[in-house]
Amino acid sequence: MELTEVVQITFVAFFAIIVYFMSPPKEDYIAVGDYYYQTFDNDAAQKKYELAYYESPTNYASLLRLVRIHNDNGRIHLHKDVLSELEYKKSIVFADTLVHYYPDSAASHFWYGLAKGSLIPFVGIREKITIGKDVKLHIQKSLERDSTFSYSYVVLAIFEREGAQLSWIEKGIVRVVFGENFSGSLATSEQYLKTALRYDSSNTFAYYELFWTYKAMENKPMAVSSLQEVIKRVPNNLREKQQQDEARKYLAELNSPSQAN
């Protein structure tokens, strides 16, 4: 190889190195955020998702993750401090944008329904009914777009269980005062959750809600079994870890001498 060729190759390589360090590859905010999310660092994950959102405010992946992480944070702070309601409201803002730009996505409607429904503990009875109707509408839209979307069945199951546990007086008040019929079935709740698991056997939220449904049915063996399913699975994020901690607590309570049959 001639000296001039060596000089040319060296110059090109040197120039390429300078360009590389002047313009390093753009960070994949979503991928890095997902890493933090899966290692239980929600604060770091949220910052990366926000950077991805600022880069592209209508990007599906960043919108979905911001809905999810704010909803997770709302649940993590629930009954602990005032941050819960604030986080849920932030989740709704992103969910509204998500469903606006991606109305054909089953996940969009699911997350909108979940985000909206998460506000139910913070409002009065009339608004609870209004929100409930909106949630069911979007969950139905989710299943119309993908009948195998596991998480939507979990939400339907919760509605069935809560409706079933209303007293006849409460149902009467809702019907007479607000003109709404609100009822539910524990058996239907159970079936919805089994359907959720049929489509996604790794859905720990379905097992967790099965615990509550079986508890309402006074079926202790199945309630215990459901909690054990939650506990034996490796949590994928901070929300699932919290749910697993709660499952251990409830299992200990069920197995305590005072709960013995």
C-alpha positions as CSV (number, residue, x, y, z in Angstrom):
1,M,0.0,0.0,0.0
2,E,1.4,3.3,-1.0
3,L,2.1,6.1,1.5
4,T,-0.5,8.4,0.0
5,E,-3.2,5.7,0.5
6,V,-2.1,5.1,4.1
7,V,-2.3,8.9,4.7
8,Q,-5.8,9.0,3.1
9,I,-7.2,6.1,5.1
10,T,-5.7,7.5,8.4
11,F,-7.2,10.9,7.6
12,V,-10.7,9.3,6.9
13,A,-10.5,7.3,10.1
14,F,-9.5,10.3,12.2
15,F,-12.2,12.4,10.7
16,A,-14.8,9.7,11.4
17,I,-13.8,9.6,15.0
18,I,-14.1,13.3,15.3
19,V,-17.6,13.2,13.8
20,Y,-18.6,10.4,16.1
21,F,-17.7,12.3,19.2
22,M,-19.2,15.5,18.0
23,S,-22.5,13.8,17.1
24,P,-22.8,10.6,19.3
25,P,-25.7,8.2,18.5
26,K,-29.0,9.5,19.9
27,E,-30.1,7.8,23.1
28,D,-33.0,5.4,22.9
29,Y,-35.1,7.0,25.6
30,I,-37.8,4.4,25.5
31,A,-35.4,1.5,25.8
32,V,-33.5,3.1,28.7
33,G,-36.8,4.0,30.3
34,D,-37.9,0.4,30.1
35,Y,-34.7,-0.7,31.7
36,Y,-35.3,1.6,34.7
37,Y,-39.0,0.6,34.8
38,Q,-38.1,-3.1,35.0
39,T,-35.6,-2.5,37.7
40,F,-38.2,-0.7,39.9
41,D,-36.8,2.9,39.4
42,N,-40.0,4.7,38.3
43,D,-38.5,8.2,38.7
44,A,-35.7,7.5,36.3
45,A,-38.0,5.7,33.9
46,Q,-40.4,8.6,33.9
47,K,-37.7,11.1,33.1
48,K,-36.6,9.0,30.1
49,Y,-40.2,8.6,28.9
50,E,-40.7,12.4,29.2
51,L,-37.7,13.0,27.0
52,A,-39.1,10.6,24.4
53,Y,-42.4,12.5,24.6
54,Y,-40.8,15.9,24.2
55,E,-39.0,14.6,21.2
56,S,-42.3,13.4,19.6
57,P,-45.5,14.3,21.5
58,T,-47.7,12.0,19.5
59,N,-45.4,8.9,19.6
60,Y,-47.5,5.9,20.6
61,A,-44.8,4.2,22.7
62,S,-44.0,7.2,24.8
63,L,-47.7,8.1,25.3
64,L,-48.5,4.6,26.4
65,R,-45.6,4.5,28.8
66,L,-46.5,7.8,30.4
67,V,-50.1,6.7,30.9
68,R,-48.8,3.5,32.5
69,I,-46.2,5.0,34.8
70,H,-48.4,7.8,36.1
71,N,-51.2,5.2,36.7
72,D,-48.7,2.9,38.5
73,N,-47.5,5.8,40.7
74,G,-51.1,6.7,41.5
75,R,-51.7,3.1,42.7
76,I,-48.4,3.0,44.6
77,H,-49.3,6.2,46.5
78,L,-53.0,5.3,47.0
79,H,-54.2,5.7,50.7
80,K,-50.7,7.0,51.5
81,D,-50.5,10.6,50.5
82,V,-52.0,13.3,48.2
83,L,-49.8,12.3,45.3
84,S,-52.1,9.5,44.3
85,E,-54.9,11.6,42.8
86,L,-52.5,13.9,41.1
87,E,-50.7,11.0,39.4
88,Y,-54.0,9.5,38.3
89,K,-55.0,12.9,36.7
90,K,-51.7,13.1,34.9
91,S,-52.3,9.6,33.6
92,I,-55.7,10.7,32.2
93,V,-54.1,13.6,30.3
94,F,-51.8,11.3,28.4
95,A,-54.5,8.6,28.0
96,D,-56.7,11.2,26.3
97,T,-54.0,12.0,23.8
98,L,-53.3,8.3,23.3
99,V,-56.8,7.4,22.4
100,H,-57.2,10.6,20.3
101,Y,-54.3,9.7,18.0
102,Y,-54.6,5.9,18.2
103,P,-58.4,5.2,18.3
104,D,-57.9,1.8,16.7
105,S,-55.6,0.4,19.4
106,A,-57.1,-1.9,22.0
107,A,-54.4,-0.8,24.4
108,S,-55.3,2.9,23.9
109,H,-58.9,2.3,25.0
110,F,-57.9,0.0,27.9
111,W,-55.5,2.5,29.3
112,Y,-58.0,5.3,28.9
113,G,-60.6,3.2,30.8
114,L,-58.2,2.3,33.5
115,A,-56.9,5.8,33.9
116,K,-60.4,7.2,34.1
117,G,-61.6,4.5,36.5
118,S,-58.7,5.1,38.8
119,L,-60.3,8.4,39.9
120,I,-63.4,6.7,41.2
121,P,-62.2,6.7,44.9
122,F,-61.8,10.4,44.8
123,V,-65.3,11.5,43.6
124,G,-68.9,11.5,44.7
125,I,-71.6,8.9,43.9
126,R,-73.0,10.7,40.8
127,E,-69.6,11.2,39.3
128,K,-68.7,7.6,40.1
129,I,-71.6,6.5,38.0
130,T,-70.6,8.8,35.1
131,I,-67.0,7.6,35.2
132,G,-68.1,4.0,35.5
133,K,-70.2,4.2,32.3
134,D,-67.3,5.9,30.4
135,V,-64.8,3.2,31.6
136,K,-67.1,0.3,30.5
137,L,-67.6,2.0,27.1
138,H,-63.8,2.2,26.5
139,I,-63.2,-1.3,27.8
140,Q,-65.8,-2.6,25.4
141,K,-64.1,-0.6,22.6
142,S,-60.8,-2.3,23.6
143,L,-62.3,-5.7,23.3
144,E,-64.0,-4.9,20.0
145,R,-60.5,-4.1,18.6
146,D,-58.9,-7.1,20.2
147,S,-61.1,-9.7,21.9
148,T,-58.0,-11.4,23.4
149,F,-56.7,-8.3,25.2
150,S,-56.3,-9.9,28.7
151,Y,-56.3,-6.8,30.9
152,S,-59.6,-5.5,29.7
153,Y,-61.3,-8.6,31.1
154,V,-59.7,-7.8,34.5
155,V,-61.5,-4.4,34.5
156,L,-64.8,-6.0,33.6
157,A,-64.3,-8.5,36.4
158,I,-63.8,-5.7,39.0
159,F,-67.1,-4.0,37.9
160,E,-69.0,-7.3,38.2
161,R,-67.6,-8.0,41.7
162,E,-68.2,-4.5,43.0
163,G,-71.7,-4.5,41.6
164,A,-72.5,-7.8,43.2
165,Q,-71.4,-6.6,46.6
166,L,-73.7,-3.6,46.7
167,S,-76.6,-4.0,49.2
168,W,-80.2,-3.9,47.9
169,I,-80.5,-0.5,49.6
170,E,-77.5,0.9,47.8
171,K,-78.8,-0.5,44.5
172,G,-82.2,1.0,45.2
173,I,-80.7,4.5,45.9
174,V,-78.7,4.4,42.7
175,R,-81.8,3.3,40.7
176,V,-84.2,5.8,42.3
177,V,-82.0,8.8,42.8
178,F,-79.8,8.6,39.7
179,G,-82.0,6.4,37.4
180,E,-79.3,3.8,36.9
181,N,-79.3,0.1,37.3
182,F,-76.0,-1.2,38.8
183,S,-75.6,-4.8,39.4
184,G,-73.1,-7.6,39.1
185,S,-72.3,-11.2,39.6
186,L,-69.4,-12.9,41.4
187,A,-69.6,-15.8,39.1
188,T,-69.3,-13.6,36.1
189,S,-66.4,-11.8,37.7
190,E,-64.6,-15.1,38.1
191,Q,-65.3,-16.1,34.5
192,Y,-63.9,-12.8,33.2
193,L,-60.7,-13.3,35.2
194,K,-60.3,-16.9,33.9
195,T,-60.8,-15.5,30.4
196,A,-58.0,-13.0,31.1
197,L,-55.7,-15.8,32.2
198,R,-56.6,-17.9,29.2
199,Y,-55.4,-15.2,26.9
200,D,-52.4,-14.3,29.1
201,S,-51.3,-16.7,31.8
202,S,-48.7,-14.3,33.1
203,N,-51.3,-11.7,34.0
204,T,-50.6,-11.3,37.7
205,F,-53.3,-8.7,38.0
206,A,-55.9,-11.3,37.0
207,Y,-54.7,-13.6,39.8
208,Y,-54.7,-10.8,42.3
209,E,-58.3,-9.8,41.4
210,L,-59.3,-13.5,41.6
211,F,-58.2,-13.4,45.2
212,W,-60.7,-10.6,45.9
213,T,-63.4,-12.3,43.9
214,Y,-62.9,-15.6,45.7
215,K,-62.7,-13.8,49.0
216,A,-66.1,-12.3,48.3
217,M,-67.4,-15.7,47.4
218,E,-66.0,-17.0,50.7
219,N,-63.9,-19.6,48.8
220,K,-60.8,-19.6,51.0
221,P,-58.9,-22.4,49.2
222,M,-59.1,-20.6,45.9
223,A,-58.4,-17.3,47.4
224,V,-55.2,-18.7,48.9
225,S,-54.3,-20.4,45.6
226,S,-54.7,-17.1,43.7
227,L,-52.4,-15.2,46.1
228,Q,-49.8,-18.0,45.8
229,E,-49.9,-17.5,42.0
230,V,-49.1,-13.8,42.5
231,I,-46.3,-14.5,44.9
232,K,-44.5,-17.1,42.9
233,R,-44.1,-14.9,39.8
234,V,-41.1,-12.6,39.3
235,P,-42.4,-9.0,39.4
236,N,-41.6,-7.0,36.2
237,N,-42.0,-3.5,37.7
238,L,-42.6,-1.6,40.9
239,R,-46.4,-1.9,40.7
240,E,-46.2,-5.6,40.4
241,K,-43.7,-5.7,43.3
242,Q,-46.1,-3.8,45.5
243,Q,-48.9,-6.1,44.5
244,Q,-46.7,-9.1,45.4
245,D,-46.0,-7.5,48.8
246,E,-49.7,-7.1,49.4
247,A,-50.4,-10.7,48.3
248,R,-47.9,-11.9,51.0
249,K,-49.6,-9.8,53.6
250,Y,-53.1,-11.1,52.7
251,L,-51.9,-14.7,52.5
252,A,-50.4,-14.4,56.0
253,E,-53.8,-13.1,57.2
254,L,-55.7,-15.9,55.6
255,N,-53.3,-18.5,57.1
256,S,-53.4,-16.9,60.6
257,P,-55.1,-19.0,63.4
258,S,-57.9,-16.5,63.6
259,Q,-58.9,-17.2,60.0
260,A,-58.8,-21.0,60.4
261,N,-62.0,-22.8,59.4
